[in-house]
Amino acid sequence: MSNIPAELKYVESHEWLRKEADGTITVGITDFAQAALGDVVFIELPEVGAEVEADDDIAVVESVKAASDVYAPIAGKIVAVNEDLVDAPEKANEDPYGDAWFFRMEPADADVLDTLMSAEDYAAKCE
Amino acid sequence: MGKQTPLYQQHLDANGKIVDFGGWDMPIHYGSQLQEHNVVREDAGMFDVSHMTIVDIQGPEALAYLQKILANDVSKLGFTGKALYTGMLNEEGGVIDDLIVYKMEGWYRTVVNCGTREKDLAWMNKQIEAFDATLTERPELAMVAVQGPNAIEKVKQVRTEQADLIGDLKVFQGLPVGEWFYARTGYTGEDGLEIMIPAAEVAEFWTALVEAGVAPAGLGARDTLRLEAGMNLYGNDMDDSISPLQAGMGWTIAWEPTDRDFIGRKALEAQKAAGVPSKLVGIVLETRGVMRSHQKVVVEGIGEGEVTSGTFSPTLQHSIAMARVPYDTGSECNIEMRGKLIPARIVKMPFVRNGKKVFE
């Protein structure tokens, strides 16, 4: 059974989103996604400063099994990326909602999270 | 639901993630493919390979039959238990399957792939009509591969009565003990045993090995281990349309004696005379990214090829692959990955043997 924290928001491409106090949004991949991928061995992150549209493929996760794109869950600007994750990709398996955040975005629409899936909706998707 | 081996319950109990593998419900991993890979390189792991097809060949013309259908020469097997790796070819010289043959007491045992079972049996049954010999499938035998530097020691601990016999086995040699058969063979590049066991007795043996500290390992780790060891996977690295000369299996063709007319011989001789068009090579990518099967290989000034098996090598911590490339390819190539050409090196396989990097 996947761990799906109640306080986060989710998109269909299996990324989670969390609103920070400064208004930026932290993004990572879900526990369901990491389990499906298997052992993660390489991660490529987007450039800080990049302006992206929702659903753009902006990062890559390579597991022992396959390469998968990570999509921008919302439109906005990349303001930070988790460089530590590049050096320790196994964290994506070990701590998908903590140490293994992928990037932070400044959303084009400050209220965008209200339009995304709740934990309950996402759990239904993963069944 | 697919077919299940006699160890299916053990896989569920160990949290195995079950996938379909050639019609069988098999564990791909039990949590972490990487950890299972590493335990085989460093200590001892075990694989349920009961899905593989065991076929016994008996009768006065068993040897003549095998000398007809196999590219390697079974008469090289000097004593009971000795094993031989070989291709079984079609008339065009393509590989129908790769298999191991063991010499038994006056008969032979073969182990063929599960994914090719039906076409193998159809072919073998058709060819045997001309010989005074019989084929018997042995579905009542399970098979466990115990692999790793400590694998043999752990099996000896569990099978104390046979410990001395097991300890005396040489590489690529087997030993029947009642209905059990111990062979010092494997598909990982480590020392170890492949053991055939009556299905009713295998669960107890597996459990005893777990208690002795042998870790269950899934088909995922089996694939990364065999690829590091430079061992072909049927269906990926060769198939019915590829000759052994194009699949790194030239060493398995017994050209001598020249009057042994095995199936595929004429086609192989013609291919050799005309020039073999392609070859199977090892590729290493020492930068980021993972090579995957079917990616295009571009060899500057020569032509193109294709990755047949690619993965991340847990031992080397970078990607390795096998690829079929034009015969004149040298030591450099480019791999097309996600729309970009990435330079990579061609090296002599294996990549890893007995836990250590082999190529330069």
Chai-1 contact restraints between the chains, C-beta under 6 A:
chainA,res_idxA,chainB,res_idxB,connection_type,confidence,min_distance_angstrom,max_distance_angstrom,comment,restraint_id
A,G38,B,Q33,contact,1.0,0.0,6.0,A-B,restraint_1
A,D39,B,S32,contact,1.0,0.0,6.0,A-B,restraint_2
A,D39,B,Q33,contact,1.0,0.0,6.0,A-B,restraint_3
A,D39,B,L34,contact,1.0,0.0,6.0,A-B,restraint_4
A,V41,B,F312,contact,1.0,0.0,6.0,A-B,restraint_5
A,F42,B,R288,contact,1.0,0.0,6.0,A-B,restraint_6
A,E62,B,V290,contact,1.0,0.0,6.0,A-B,restraint_7
A,V64,B,Q33,contact,1.0,0.0,6.0,A-B,restraint_8
A,V64,B,F312,contact,1.0,0.0,6.0,A-B,restraint_9
